[in-house]
């Protein structure tokens, strides 16, 4: 999958991240960066920071903020690894689904067990569907 982001896409992406921030009550986050990387870059990050020498479609890191009582986060996405595992049928929806995943990780959500995985995926889909209904 090749992602080309133009000005209109950036505006739509900003609107979706604003929606997520408000919906998930993330006022404590003073900054969340979203980076698009290639397979080598995401593998390097995964190896260096998670000791897993493999590629993945998304990595999320919470960062200690220099500002008291504030949080920061980094989300790294590798579009060439995006797969439509949830029948979203749109590159944009896959991206937004994964962004919701990253935002939930920043809030401390995990998916180590099958039941927590299912709960997280269902909530991501709920967030996505609610957003599109609001347009």
PyMOL commands that place a pseudoatom at each C-alpha (Angstrom):
pseudoatom trace, name=CA, resn=UNK, resi=1, chain=A, elem=C, hetatm=0, pos=[0.000, 0.000, 0.000]
pseudoatom trace, name=CA, resn=UNK, resi=2, chain=A, elem=C, hetatm=0, pos=[1.377, 3.378, -0.954]
pseudoatom trace, name=CA, resn=UNK, resi=3, chain=A, elem=C, hetatm=0, pos=[0.200, 6.439, 0.910]
pseudoatom trace, name=CA, resn=UNK, resi=4, chain=A, elem=C, hetatm=0, pos=[0.407, 9.851, -0.655]
pseudoatom trace, name=CA, resn=UNK, resi=5, chain=A, elem=C, hetatm=0, pos=[-0.817, 12.592, 1.643]
pseudoatom trace, name=CA, resn=UNK, resi=6, chain=A, elem=C, hetatm=0, pos=[-1.863, 15.923, 0.186]
pseudoatom trace, name=CA, resn=UNK, resi=7, chain=A, elem=C, hetatm=0, pos=[-3.161, 19.092, 1.841]
pseudoatom trace, name=CA, resn=UNK, resi=8, chain=A, elem=C, hetatm=0, pos=[-6.763, 17.908, 1.976]
pseudoatom trace, name=CA, resn=UNK, resi=9, chain=A, elem=C, hetatm=0, pos=[-5.663, 14.615, 3.562]
pseudoatom trace, name=CA, resn=UNK, resi=10, chain=A, elem=C, hetatm=0, pos=[-3.717, 16.550, 6.215]
pseudoatom trace, name=CA, resn=UNK, resi=11, chain=A, elem=C, hetatm=0, pos=[-6.823, 18.549, 7.098]
pseudoatom trace, name=CA, resn=UNK, resi=12, chain=A, elem=C, hetatm=0, pos=[-8.891, 15.366, 7.339]
pseudoatom trace, name=CA, resn=UNK, resi=13, chain=A, elem=C, hetatm=0, pos=[-6.186, 13.691, 9.430]
pseudoatom trace, name=CA, resn=UNK, resi=14, chain=A, elem=C, hetatm=0, pos=[-6.093, 16.691, 11.754]
pseudoatom trace, name=CA, resn=UNK, resi=15, chain=A, elem=C, hetatm=0, pos=[-9.893, 16.597, 12.123]
pseudoatom trace, name=CA, resn=UNK, resi=16, chain=A, elem=C, hetatm=0, pos=[-9.771, 12.888, 13.019]
pseudoatom trace, name=CA, resn=UNK, resi=17, chain=A, elem=C, hetatm=0, pos=[-6.986, 13.291, 15.572]
pseudoatom trace, name=CA, resn=UNK, resi=18, chain=A, elem=C, hetatm=0, pos=[-8.899, 16.215, 17.121]
pseudoatom trace, name=CA, resn=UNK, resi=19, chain=A, elem=C, hetatm=0, pos=[-11.954, 13.958, 17.350]
pseudoatom trace, name=CA, resn=UNK, resi=20, chain=A, elem=C, hetatm=0, pos=[-9.907, 11.207, 19.024]
pseudoatom trace, name=CA, resn=UNK, resi=21, chain=A, elem=C, hetatm=0, pos=[-8.305, 13.625, 21.473]
pseudoatom trace, name=CA, resn=UNK, resi=22, chain=A, elem=C, hetatm=0, pos=[-11.679, 14.985, 22.557]
pseudoatom trace, name=CA, resn=UNK, resi=23, chain=A, elem=C, hetatm=0, pos=[-13.539, 11.678, 22.552]
pseudoatom trace, name=CA, resn=UNK, resi=24, chain=A, elem=C, hetatm=0, pos=[-10.812, 9.959, 24.584]
pseudoatom trace, name=CA, resn=UNK, resi=25, chain=A, elem=C, hetatm=0, pos=[-10.431, 12.961, 26.918]
pseudoatom trace, name=CA, resn=UNK, resi=26, chain=A, elem=C, hetatm=0, pos=[-6.711, 13.342, 26.269]
pseudoatom trace, name=CA, resn=UNK, resi=27, chain=A, elem=C, hetatm=0, pos=[-6.353, 16.872, 27.641]
pseudoatom trace, name=CA, resn=UNK, resi=28, chain=A, elem=C, hetatm=0, pos=[-3.277, 15.782, 29.608]
pseudoatom trace, name=CA, resn=UNK, resi=29, chain=A, elem=C, hetatm=0, pos=[-1.372, 15.306, 26.332]
pseudoatom trace, name=CA, resn=UNK, resi=30, chain=A, elem=C, hetatm=0, pos=[0.432, 18.477, 25.306]
pseudoatom trace, name=CA, resn=UNK, resi=31, chain=A, elem=C, hetatm=0, pos=[1.859, 16.837, 22.182]
pseudoatom trace, name=CA, resn=UNK, resi=32, chain=A, elem=C, hetatm=0, pos=[1.339, 13.728, 20.092]
pseudoatom trace, name=CA, resn=UNK, resi=33, chain=A, elem=C, hetatm=0, pos=[3.514, 13.308, 17.030]
pseudoatom trace, name=CA, resn=UNK, resi=34, chain=A, elem=C, hetatm=0, pos=[2.558, 11.042, 14.151]
pseudoatom trace, name=CA, resn=UNK, resi=35, chain=A, elem=C, hetatm=0, pos=[5.329, 9.866, 11.840]
pseudoatom trace, name=CA, resn=UNK, resi=36, chain=A, elem=C, hetatm=0, pos=[5.132, 7.787, 8.683]
pseudoatom trace, name=CA, resn=UNK, resi=37, chain=A, elem=C, hetatm=0, pos=[8.163, 5.526, 8.306]
pseudoatom trace, name=CA, resn=UNK, resi=38, chain=A, elem=C, hetatm=0, pos=[9.390, 2.756, 6.039]
pseudoatom trace, name=CA, resn=UNK, resi=39, chain=A, elem=C, hetatm=0, pos=[9.831, -0.900, 6.977]
pseudoatom trace, name=CA, resn=UNK, resi=40, chain=A, elem=C, hetatm=0, pos=[13.500, -0.570, 7.915]
pseudoatom trace, name=CA, resn=UNK, resi=41, chain=A, elem=C, hetatm=0, pos=[12.820, 2.398, 10.172]
pseudoatom trace, name=CA, resn=UNK, resi=42, chain=A, elem=C, hetatm=0, pos=[9.966, 0.697, 12.015]
pseudoatom trace, name=CA, resn=UNK, resi=43, chain=A, elem=C, hetatm=0, pos=[12.021, -2.473, 12.419]
pseudoatom trace, name=CA, resn=UNK, resi=44, chain=A, elem=C, hetatm=0, pos=[14.909, -0.441, 13.846]
pseudoatom trace, name=CA, resn=UNK, resi=45, chain=A, elem=C, hetatm=0, pos=[12.571, 1.312, 16.307]
pseudoatom trace, name=CA, resn=UNK, resi=46, chain=A, elem=C, hetatm=0, pos=[10.964, -1.978, 17.306]
pseudoatom trace, name=CA, resn=UNK, resi=47, chain=A, elem=C, hetatm=0, pos=[14.369, -3.583, 17.826]
pseudoatom trace, name=CA, resn=UNK, resi=48, chain=A, elem=C, hetatm=0, pos=[15.956, -0.657, 19.649]
pseudoatom trace, name=CA, resn=UNK, resi=49, chain=A, elem=C, hetatm=0, pos=[13.062, 0.218, 21.961]
pseudoatom trace, name=CA, resn=UNK, resi=50, chain=A, elem=C, hetatm=0, pos=[11.091, -3.020, 22.316]
pseudoatom trace, name=CA, resn=UNK, resi=51, chain=A, elem=C, hetatm=0, pos=[13.799, -5.651, 21.719]
pseudoatom trace, name=CA, resn=UNK, resi=52, chain=A, elem=C, hetatm=0, pos=[11.713, -7.157, 18.905]
pseudoatom trace, name=CA, resn=UNK, resi=53, chain=A, elem=C, hetatm=0, pos=[13.684, -7.353, 15.677]
pseudoatom trace, name=CA, resn=UNK, resi=54, chain=A, elem=C, hetatm=0, pos=[10.696, -7.418, 13.331]
pseudoatom trace, name=CA, resn=UNK, resi=55, chain=A, elem=C, hetatm=0, pos=[8.483, -5.094, 11.323]
pseudoatom trace, name=CA, resn=UNK, resi=56, chain=A, elem=C, hetatm=0, pos=[5.065, -3.943, 12.473]
pseudoatom trace, name=CA, resn=UNK, resi=57, chain=A, elem=C, hetatm=0, pos=[2.434, -1.565, 11.140]
pseudoatom trace, name=CA, resn=UNK, resi=58, chain=A, elem=C, hetatm=0, pos=[2.384, 0.716, 14.215]
pseudoatom trace, name=CA, resn=UNK, resi=59, chain=A, elem=C, hetatm=0, pos=[4.483, 1.577, 17.246]
pseudoatom trace, name=CA, resn=UNK, resi=60, chain=A, elem=C, hetatm=0, pos=[3.430, 3.889, 20.042]
pseudoatom trace, name=CA, resn=UNK, resi=61, chain=A, elem=C, hetatm=0, pos=[5.606, 5.422, 22.732]
pseudoatom trace, name=CA, resn=UNK, resi=62, chain=A, elem=C, hetatm=0, pos=[4.623, 7.538, 25.710]
pseudoatom trace, name=CA, resn=UNK, resi=63, chain=A, elem=C, hetatm=0, pos=[7.224, 10.190, 26.439]
pseudoatom trace, name=CA, resn=UNK, resi=64, chain=A, elem=C, hetatm=0, pos=[7.840, 12.014, 29.673]
pseudoatom trace, name=CA, resn=UNK, resi=65, chain=A, elem=C, hetatm=0, pos=[7.000, 15.656, 29.195]
pseudoatom trace, name=CA, resn=UNK, resi=66, chain=A, elem=C, hetatm=0, pos=[9.145, 18.448, 30.600]
pseudoatom trace, name=CA, resn=UNK, resi=67, chain=A, elem=C, hetatm=0, pos=[5.859, 20.076, 31.681]
pseudoatom trace, name=CA, resn=UNK, resi=68, chain=A, elem=C, hetatm=0, pos=[4.397, 18.935, 34.998]
pseudoatom trace, name=CA, resn=UNK, resi=69, chain=A, elem=C, hetatm=0, pos=[1.215, 16.846, 34.768]
pseudoatom trace, name=CA, resn=UNK, resi=70, chain=A, elem=C, hetatm=0, pos=[1.407, 16.695, 30.982]
pseudoatom trace, name=CA, resn=UNK, resi=71, chain=A, elem=C, hetatm=0, pos=[1.988, 13.737, 28.695]
pseudoatom trace, name=CA, resn=UNK, resi=72, chain=A, elem=C, hetatm=0, pos=[3.534, 13.373, 25.273]
pseudoatom trace, name=CA, resn=UNK, resi=73, chain=A, elem=C, hetatm=0, pos=[3.482, 10.560, 22.758]
pseudoatom trace, name=CA, resn=UNK, resi=74, chain=A, elem=C, hetatm=0, pos=[4.924, 9.360, 19.477]
pseudoatom trace, name=CA, resn=UNK, resi=75, chain=A, elem=C, hetatm=0, pos=[3.032, 7.219, 17.001]
pseudoatom trace, name=CA, resn=UNK, resi=76, chain=A, elem=C, hetatm=0, pos=[4.978, 5.629, 14.140]
pseudoatom trace, name=CA, resn=UNK, resi=77, chain=A, elem=C, hetatm=0, pos=[3.067, 4.152, 11.229]
pseudoatom trace, name=CA, resn=UNK, resi=78, chain=A, elem=C, hetatm=0, pos=[4.402, 2.029, 8.395]
pseudoatom trace, name=CA, resn=UNK, resi=79, chain=A, elem=C, hetatm=0, pos=[1.830, 2.289, 5.568]
pseudoatom trace, name=CA, resn=UNK, resi=80, chain=A, elem=C, hetatm=0, pos=[3.504, -0.396, 3.435]
pseudoatom trace, name=CA, resn=UNK, resi=81, chain=A, elem=C, hetatm=0, pos=[2.510, -2.882, 6.150]
pseudoatom trace, name=CA, resn=UNK, resi=82, chain=A, elem=C, hetatm=0, pos=[-1.125, -1.815, 6.498]
pseudoatom trace, name=CA, resn=UNK, resi=83, chain=A, elem=C, hetatm=0, pos=[-3.516, -4.717, 5.990]
pseudoatom trace, name=CA, resn=UNK, resi=84, chain=A, elem=C, hetatm=0, pos=[-7.300, -4.525, 5.986]
pseudoatom trace, name=CA, resn=UNK, resi=85, chain=A, elem=C, hetatm=0, pos=[-7.823, -7.208, 8.633]
pseudoatom trace, name=CA, resn=UNK, resi=86, chain=A, elem=C, hetatm=0, pos=[-11.161, -5.730, 9.718]
pseudoatom trace, name=CA, resn=UNK, resi=87, chain=A, elem=C, hetatm=0, pos=[-12.907, -5.238, 6.348]
pseudoatom trace, name=CA, resn=UNK, resi=88, chain=A, elem=C, hetatm=0, pos=[-12.704, -1.468, 6.487]
pseudoatom trace, name=CA, resn=UNK, resi=89, chain=A, elem=C, hetatm=0, pos=[-12.464, -1.284, 2.679]
pseudoatom trace, name=CA, resn=UNK, resi=90, chain=A, elem=C, hetatm=0, pos=[-10.603, 2.031, 2.544]
pseudoatom trace, name=CA, resn=UNK, resi=91, chain=A, elem=C, hetatm=0, pos=[-7.002, 3.132, 2.973]
pseudoatom trace, name=CA, resn=UNK, resi=92, chain=A, elem=C, hetatm=0, pos=[-8.189, 6.138, 4.959]
pseudoatom trace, name=CA, resn=UNK, resi=93, chain=A, elem=C, hetatm=0, pos=[-10.227, 3.981, 7.355]
pseudoatom trace, name=CA, resn=UNK, resi=94, chain=A, elem=C, hetatm=0, pos=[-7.294, 1.612, 7.878]
pseudoatom trace, name=CA, resn=UNK, resi=95, chain=A, elem=C, hetatm=0, pos=[-5.094, 4.589, 8.756]
pseudoatom trace, name=CA, resn=UNK, resi=96, chain=A, elem=C, hetatm=0, pos=[-7.706, 6.011, 11.138]
pseudoatom trace, name=CA, resn=UNK, resi=97, chain=A, elem=C, hetatm=0, pos=[-8.281, 2.608, 12.728]
pseudoatom trace, name=CA, resn=UNK, resi=98, chain=A, elem=C, hetatm=0, pos=[-4.563, 2.318, 13.434]
pseudoatom trace, name=CA, resn=UNK, resi=99, chain=A, elem=C, hetatm=0, pos=[-4.398, 5.876, 14.743]
pseudoatom trace, name=CA, resn=UNK, resi=100, chain=A, elem=C, hetatm=0, pos=[-7.158, 5.016, 17.222]
pseudoatom trace, name=CA, resn=UNK, resi=101, chain=A, elem=C, hetatm=0, pos=[-5.013, 2.026, 18.201]
pseudoatom trace, name=CA, resn=UNK, resi=102, chain=A, elem=C, hetatm=0, pos=[-2.047, 4.297, 18.857]
pseudoatom trace, name=CA, resn=UNK, resi=103, chain=A, elem=C, hetatm=0, pos=[-4.110, 6.777, 20.850]
pseudoatom trace, name=CA, resn=UNK, resi=104, chain=A, elem=C, hetatm=0, pos=[-5.493, 3.964, 23.017]
pseudoatom trace, name=CA, resn=UNK, resi=105, chain=A, elem=C, hetatm=0, pos=[-1.960, 2.702, 23.656]
pseudoatom trace, name=CA, resn=UNK, resi=106, chain=A, elem=C, hetatm=0, pos=[-0.976, 6.200, 24.771]
pseudoatom trace, name=CA, resn=UNK, resi=107, chain=A, elem=C, hetatm=0, pos=[-3.791, 5.956, 27.311]
pseudoatom trace, name=CA, resn=UNK, resi=108, chain=A, elem=C, hetatm=0, pos=[-2.411, 2.668, 28.614]
pseudoatom trace, name=CA, resn=UNK, resi=109, chain=A, elem=C, hetatm=0, pos=[-4.571, 0.168, 26.744]
pseudoatom trace, name=CA, resn=UNK, resi=110, chain=A, elem=C, hetatm=0, pos=[-2.878, -3.149, 26.019]
pseudoatom trace, name=CA, resn=UNK, resi=111, chain=A, elem=C, hetatm=0, pos=[-3.868, -6.252, 24.085]
pseudoatom trace, name=CA, resn=UNK, resi=112, chain=A, elem=C, hetatm=0, pos=[-1.720, -9.007, 25.575]
pseudoatom trace, name=CA, resn=UNK, resi=113, chain=A, elem=C, hetatm=0, pos=[-4.661, -11.388, 26.028]
pseudoatom trace, name=CA, resn=UNK, resi=114, chain=A, elem=C, hetatm=0, pos=[-7.293, -12.403, 23.469]
pseudoatom trace, name=CA, resn=UNK, resi=115, chain=A, elem=C, hetatm=0, pos=[-10.103, -10.738, 25.427]
pseudoatom trace, name=CA, resn=UNK, resi=116, chain=A, elem=C, hetatm=0, pos=[-8.241, -7.417, 25.736]
pseudoatom trace, name=CA, resn=UNK, resi=117, chain=A, elem=C, hetatm=0, pos=[-7.339, -7.606, 22.038]
pseudoatom trace, name=CA, resn=UNK, resi=118, chain=A, elem=C, hetatm=0, pos=[-10.982, -8.136, 21.082]
pseudoatom trace, name=CA, resn=UNK, resi=119, chain=A, elem=C, hetatm=0, pos=[-12.114, -5.309, 23.366]
pseudoatom trace, name=CA, resn=UNK, resi=120, chain=A, elem=C, hetatm=0, pos=[-9.521, -2.901, 21.944]
pseudoatom trace, name=CA, resn=UNK, resi=121, chain=A, elem=C, hetatm=0, pos=[-10.311, -3.764, 18.314]
pseudoatom trace, name=CA, resn=UNK, resi=122, chain=A, elem=C, hetatm=0, pos=[-14.058, -3.379, 18.940]
pseudoatom trace, name=CA, resn=UNK, resi=123, chain=A, elem=C, hetatm=0, pos=[-13.533, 0.032, 20.540]
pseudoatom trace, name=CA, resn=UNK, resi=124, chain=A, elem=C, hetatm=0, pos=[-11.322, 1.182, 17.662]
pseudoatom trace, name=CA, resn=UNK, resi=125, chain=A, elem=C, hetatm=0, pos=[-14.045, 0.175, 15.218]
pseudoatom trace, name=CA, resn=UNK, resi=126, chain=A, elem=C, hetatm=0, pos=[-16.665, 1.945, 17.364]
pseudoatom trace, name=CA, resn=UNK, resi=127, chain=A, elem=C, hetatm=0, pos=[-14.572, 5.133, 17.390]
pseudoatom trace, name=CA, resn=UNK, resi=128, chain=A, elem=C, hetatm=0, pos=[-14.133, 4.964, 13.630]
pseudoatom trace, name=CA, resn=UNK, resi=129, chain=A, elem=C, hetatm=0, pos=[-17.826, 4.328, 12.935]
pseudoatom trace, name=CA, resn=UNK, resi=130, chain=A, elem=C, hetatm=0, pos=[-18.912, 7.120, 15.267]
pseudoatom trace, name=CA, resn=UNK, resi=131, chain=A, elem=C, hetatm=0, pos=[-16.535, 9.533, 13.573]
pseudoatom trace, name=CA, resn=UNK, resi=132, chain=A, elem=C, hetatm=0, pos=[-17.839, 8.736, 10.086]
pseudoatom trace, name=CA, resn=UNK, resi=133, chain=A, elem=C, hetatm=0, pos=[-21.454, 8.991, 11.260]
pseudoatom trace, name=CA, resn=UNK, resi=134, chain=A, elem=C, hetatm=0, pos=[-20.681, 12.496, 12.549]
pseudoatom trace, name=CA, resn=UNK, resi=135, chain=A, elem=C, hetatm=0, pos=[-19.488, 13.769, 9.151]
for i in range(1, 135): cmd.bond("trace and resi %d" % i, "trace and resi %d" % (i + 1))
show_as sticks, trace
zoom trace
